[in-house]
Each structure stands twice: as structure tokens, then as C-alpha cells.
Amino acid sequence: MNVVTRNKGGYFKLIIIGGGYAGLSALITLRKQAPDAEITLIDPRADHLIITRLHETVHCPLNNIRVPYSLLAKRFNFIHKQHAIQFDENLIKEWELSKVIQIDEESISFDYLLITTGSLPIQSIIEPDVYDLNIIGQQGFAPILEQFIASAETHEKTINIIGAGPTGIQFAFELAHVLLTCHRDYRLNLIEGSDTLMGSFPVAISHYIEKRLFEKQISVLKSQFYKGKQDHKILFENSHSGDKSRLASDLTLLLLGKKPKLLLHANSSGQVILDHKVLRHIFTAGDCSYYDDFGSNLMTSQSALRKGKAAANNILREACILRFCLPYMHQEIGYLISLGPSDAVGWIGNKKAIITGLTAFTAKEVIEAQYDLLLKGINTYIL
Ligand SMILES: Cc1cc2nc3c(=O)[nH]c(=O)nc-3n(C[C@H](O)[C@H](O)[C@H](O)COP(=O)(O)OP(=O)(O)OC[C@H]3O[C@@H](n4cnc5c(N)ncnc54)[C@H](O)[C@@H]3O)c2cc1C
């Protein structure tokens, strides 16, 4: 990024709502350039969750992918308020005028506000033996699986994963590996509402995944929409014929993806646009943002990190700490999907450059390590 420093260390007050990938990437960028800025992070959780590793909780404790905000607050010198802020477009407009956020009895003033509240699981129905991203994110999957394996019944059990996106696929391979290691009889089904697996990815990626699923004896059911659960059966509707069917299910994972509660439009500096007006003091980044001009708006950690960094640099420019910086122009530079403990598939550089096996697995580990380093204060992101 092309930047020239004008007033290093300048004082201003910043509030960040949401301490995920975008919020922390912005915070770390800002802290480096503005050591005297007063930064408050508001997030209802006690820990930052490295959600791109969530599938690893099939065999690892959740603590492996949690980083306490208290630790990050000491490392990057900010105040963490453990609170969920409820807001809508009208409140955002009020914030732009008042520059004050109310948390219970406390009023916190700001010069700049960054909203990075991410997205929410698409469907959250709490039913017995059905687990969604919220529950897995709170408990990890290992305790759920341990209980499932320990239950006394001897008949072959069925696990259904609803949603064959990257998350569903990653969970399927981790589960297949753990259940094989435990020598358990099980039936593992991956159920998808559309007609193709990973339709938005290059066809070579879906072919590789289908081959590996077959080898691991994971059955794939396509064109089936999940309609709920009754007793020990899950209910489906065929997306073409409308035919209804039922399938035995002892354990159901509902991994239908996420979408933002409120999607905020922004200019290429990350400033929120409401009613065609740019709000100069309110920025957004990550899954809850859509930048109208350039750059990738995909809901990926890579875009969230880059939008966070771009928004941070533009806040620094508004605060007269940087003289200028480039608008957000990031394009995806790759995507890798883990297929168990030593296999992965994806593309790097361009969508024709497909990598598989140990090479892809190692590349994915490097990307995760890069993020771990960022949280430790070492920024290795060049692009
Ligand atoms: C299981 C899973 C695996 C994934 N794997 C990959 C991958 O391998 N590669 C990839 O590129 N992308 C992956 N993604 C997508 C990626 O994780 C998201 O795009 C990324 O997390 C978005 O970052 P964010 O900062 O916008 O939101 P998040 O990381 O979701 O953070 C949002 C934060 O805001 C907080 N928050 C929410 N509401 C409020 C509120 N009202 N008040 C205060 N705080 C609030 C939340 O507690 C959370 O800490 C994956 C997603 C999931 C769910």
C-alpha cells in the first residue's frame, strides 16, 4: 500500500464493533501506525475464534483455536468491552452525528467507528442431536463426538452433514478420519441442496473432492433441501421434483453457511454509504460489508483481512496520520479446502493453478500460520 506518514502517533478515539478477522486486522494495522490512539473493541465473546480452523475441533480442544481478548488487549493496547451492540441503519446515522455509543449506562465517544460484525449462521434450529456453527463454535466438536461414540447402542449409526460447502466438506473428512481411527461402524452422508458439489469452484476441484469422498466411503446426496428433524429422522425435499423423503440420523451437523444480519454498503475506502451519503466517520469491513467500487466482496477471511487493513489505513488518512493510501482493490489470491490430516485441494494465484495432496495441505497450513503470526504482532501479509 502506497502511504506517506504525516503525523505519526496522533491521538484519536476509535471504536471497533466485532473482533473477528476484519476487526483485528484493522486494529493491529492502526495500533502500529497510531501508538497513541485510544482503541475500544466491542465483542460479546471473551475470545477471538480462529474460525477457519473450526473443523479441527473434531479432534482438538476448542482452546487450540481461541485467543482471549484479554491477551490481545495487552499485546495491542486496547480496551475490550464484552457486549453485543444491537443496531440498524437509523442508529448508524445517529452515531455519525453524535459520535457516541451507548453500552448500558456507559457512553463511549469516538472520532471513528469501524463496524466488523461478520455474518450469522443461515439457519439455527435447536433440536436434539442437531448442531450448527453457533453450537460448535461455543463447544468445539470433540465433546459432541465423544458423547456420540460413547453412547451404548450397537447398531450402525448415521451422521448427516447438511451443506456440502467448504465447511461441510472439511468436517466430513475430519470425521471420517477420527471414526476410522476409533474403528467405529458408521454411515457418513454429505447432503447438498444444489445439483453440483462446490459449483462455484473450478471443476477440477470438485472432481478431486468427489474422488476422495468415494475413497473415504462418504456418501453424497445432491438436490436435497433440509426441512427439519422428527424423532431420529431428518426430512428432505427434492429441489426438482418436490418429493419428500426421510433419512435416519443419529447426529446431524447443520453447516449451511453464513450471511450478514445487516449488509453495509461502503465506498472503496470502507466508509459506510447510507441514503447515497458517505458517512465520514463510520467505516465497515469483513463479511458485513460490500465495497461498491473495486476489490473482492467474497465472504472469506482473506478479503476480511484486506478490507480491515484498507479501512484502517483510510481511518489513518482521515485522522491525518497518513497522507494518502490506495483504495481497496484486493482480489482473491487463492482458496484451499482441507480434506483430512494430510490432504487438501484448492487454487493459488489463478483458478487454473490447482494444487492437491500434501502440497495443498502445506500451503493451507502456511496461510493459517501467517494469521497466527499476525495475532502475535508479526505482519507477513505483503498483498
Ligand atoms: C467454519 C468456517 C470455516 C471457514 N474457512 C475459511 C477458509 O478456510 N478460508 C477463508 O478465506 N474463509 C473461511 N471462512 C470464512 C471466514 O471465516 C469469514 O469470511 C471471516 O471470518 C469474516 O471475518 P469478519 O471479521 O467479517 O467476521 P467474523 O470473523 O465472523 O467476526 C465477527 C465478530 O463480530 C462479533 N459480533 C457479531 N455481532 C456483534 C455485535 N452485534 N456486537 C459486537 N460484536 C459482534 C462476533 O462475536 C465476531 O467476533 C470460514 C468460515 C466458517 C464459518
The ligand as an SDF file (V2000), in Angstrom:
LIG
                    3D

 53 58  0  0  0  0  0  0  0  0999 V2000
  -16.3870  -22.8070    9.6590 C   0  0  0  0  0  0  0  0  0  0  0  0
  -15.8370  -21.7650    8.7340 C   0  0  0  0  0  0  0  0  0  0  0  0
  -14.6690  -22.0020    8.0240 C   0  0  0  0  0  0  0  0  0  0  0  0
  -14.1400  -21.0240    7.1920 C   0  0  0  0  0  0  0  0  0  0  0  0
  -12.9840  -21.2930    6.4980 N   0  0  0  0  0  0  0  0  0  0  0  0
  -12.4600  -20.3430    5.6940 C   0  0  0  0  0  0  0  0  0  0  0  0
  -11.2340  -20.5810    4.9980 C   0  0  0  0  0  0  0  0  0  0  0  0
  -10.6400  -21.6610    5.0890 O   0  0  0  0  0  0  0  0  0  0  0  0
  -10.7200  -19.5830    4.2270 N   0  0  0  0  0  0  0  0  0  0  0  0
  -11.3510  -18.3730    4.1010 C   0  0  0  0  0  0  0  0  0  0  0  0
  -10.8360  -17.4830    3.3940 O   0  0  0  0  0  0  0  0  0  0  0  0
  -12.5230  -18.1230    4.7320 N   0  0  0  0  0  0  0  0  0  0  0  0
  -13.0940  -19.0700    5.5240 C   0  0  0  0  0  0  0  0  0  0  0  0
  -14.2630  -18.8260    6.1860 N   0  0  0  0  0  0  0  0  0  0  0  0
  -14.8890  -17.5070    6.0490 C   0  0  0  0  0  0  0  0  0  0  0  0
  -14.2200  -16.5330    7.0120 C   0  0  0  0  0  0  0  0  0  0  0  0
  -14.0640  -17.1250    8.2700 O   0  0  0  0  0  0  0  0  0  0  0  0
  -15.0420  -15.2490    7.1490 C   0  0  0  0  0  0  0  0  0  0  0  0
  -15.1300  -14.6670    5.8740 O   0  0  0  0  0  0  0  0  0  0  0  0
  -14.3580  -14.2920    8.1280 C   0  0  0  0  0  0  0  0  0  0  0  0
  -14.4070  -14.8270    9.4470 O   0  0  0  0  0  0  0  0  0  0  0  0
  -15.0540  -12.9390    8.1150 C   0  0  0  0  0  0  0  0  0  0  0  0
  -14.4030  -12.1040    9.0290 O   0  0  0  0  0  0  0  0  0  0  0  0
  -15.2350  -10.9630    9.7620 P   0  0  0  0  0  0  0  0  0  0  0  0
  -14.2550  -10.2350   10.6170 O   0  0  0  0  0  0  0  0  0  0  0  0
  -16.0460  -10.2020    8.8110 O   0  0  0  0  0  0  0  0  0  0  0  0
  -16.2900  -11.7390   10.6960 O   0  0  0  0  0  0  0  0  0  0  0  0
  -16.0420  -12.7490   11.8690 P   0  0  0  0  0  0  0  0  0  0  0  0
  -14.7000  -13.3550   11.8020 O   0  0  0  0  0  0  0  0  0  0  0  0
  -17.2510  -13.6290   11.8800 O   0  0  0  0  0  0  0  0  0  0  0  0
  -16.0820  -11.8290   13.1820 O   0  0  0  0  0  0  0  0  0  0  0  0
  -17.2120  -11.0970   13.5590 C   0  0  0  0  0  0  0  0  0  0  0  0
  -17.0670  -10.7300   15.0290 C   0  0  0  0  0  0  0  0  0  0  0  0
  -18.0900   -9.8060   15.3550 O   0  0  0  0  0  0  0  0  0  0  0  0
  -18.6500  -10.1380   16.6040 C   0  0  0  0  0  0  0  0  0  0  0  0
  -20.0120   -9.6270   16.6080 N   0  0  0  0  0  0  0  0  0  0  0  0
  -21.0620  -10.0950   15.8940 C   0  0  0  0  0  0  0  0  0  0  0  0
  -22.1580   -9.3820   16.1590 N   0  0  0  0  0  0  0  0  0  0  0  0
  -21.7900   -8.4310   17.0600 C   0  0  0  0  0  0  0  0  0  0  0  0
  -22.4950   -7.3890   17.7260 C   0  0  0  0  0  0  0  0  0  0  0  0
  -23.7920   -7.1900   17.4990 N   0  0  0  0  0  0  0  0  0  0  0  0
  -21.8160   -6.5850   18.5870 N   0  0  0  0  0  0  0  0  0  0  0  0
  -20.4820   -6.7900   18.8040 C   0  0  0  0  0  0  0  0  0  0  0  0
  -19.7890   -7.7620   18.1960 N   0  0  0  0  0  0  0  0  0  0  0  0
  -20.4370   -8.5760   17.3410 C   0  0  0  0  0  0  0  0  0  0  0  0
  -18.5580  -11.6470   16.6640 C   0  0  0  0  0  0  0  0  0  0  0  0
  -18.5770  -12.1190   18.0140 O   0  0  0  0  0  0  0  0  0  0  0  0
  -17.2170  -11.9150   15.9700 C   0  0  0  0  0  0  0  0  0  0  0  0
  -16.1580  -11.9570   16.8980 O   0  0  0  0  0  0  0  0  0  0  0  0
  -14.8050  -19.7970    7.0320 C   0  0  0  0  0  0  0  0  0  0  0  0
  -15.9980  -19.5500    7.7320 C   0  0  0  0  0  0  0  0  0  0  0  0
  -16.5140  -20.5260    8.5870 C   0  0  0  0  0  0  0  0  0  0  0  0
  -17.7900  -20.2430    9.3330 C   0  0  0  0  0  0  0  0  0  0  0  0
  1  2  1  0
  2  3  1  0
  2 52  2  0
  3  4  2  0
  4  5  1  0
  4 50  1  0
  5  6  2  0
  6  7  1  0
  6 13  1  0
  7  8  2  0
  7  9  1  0
  9 10  1  0
 10 11  2  0
 10 12  1  0
 12 13  2  0
 13 14  1  0
 14 15  1  0
 14 50  1  0
 15 16  1  0
 16 17  1  0
 16 18  1  0
 18 19  1  0
 18 20  1  0
 20 21  1  0
 20 22  1  0
 22 23  1  0
 23 24  1  0
 24 25  2  0
 24 26  1  0
 24 27  1  0
 27 28  1  0
 28 29  2  0
 28 30  1  0
 28 31  1  0
 31 32  1  0
 32 33  1  0
 33 34  1  0
 33 48  1  0
 34 35  1  0
 35 36  1  0
 35 46  1  0
 36 37  1  0
 36 45  1  0
 37 38  2  0
 38 39  1  0
 39 40  1  0
 39 45  2  0
 40 41  1  0
 40 42  2  0
 42 43  1  0
 43 44  2  0
 44 45  1  0
 46 47  1  0
 46 48  1  0
 48 49  1  0
 50 51  2  0
 51 52  1  0
 52 53  1  0
M  END
$$$$
